Amino acid sequence: MIALDTKYNILGSNHQYVRSQHESDQVLVYERGDLLFVFNFNPNQSFEEYPIYSRMSKTAEVILSTDDQNTGGHGRVAHQR
């Protein structure tokens, strides 16, 4: 997270918006600066093709996934880098 802030100045951005909260899915989506954060707090379910709505005009790209095995995750979610 520190490397992300160094590269994208997340903490220095005034733009922040909670895009969605799904209590039953245990998913939180929010925007901060030019980044879109998607957090899955569900310990039992990974989601692929989860519908996320944003007004950001850029195509989404995964820059950090805690589901990746190199970050200690289960490696259950496929994505392109």
C-alpha positions, 0 to 999 in steps of 0.5 A, a space after each residue: 500500500 505504501 508503494 501504491 501511495 508513492 506511485 499514485 499519491 492516494 493519500 494526497 487526493 481530495 477525490 474520494 467516493 464510496 461507490 458501493 457497499 454490499 453487506 451480504 457479499 461483504 464487498 466494499 468498492 470506493 474511489 480514491 484519486 484515480 484508483 478504484 479499490 475493491 475489497 472482498 472481506 468474505 472469507 468463504 467466497 471469491 468473486 469473478 466478474 463481480 458487477 462494479 459501476 464507476 464513472 471513471 473513464 479508464 479501463 480497469 486494470 488490476 495493480 494489486 490483488 491480495 488473492 494472488 499467491 505472491 501476496 498470501 492469497 488463495 489464487 482463486 481469481 483469474 485476471 489479466 495484468 
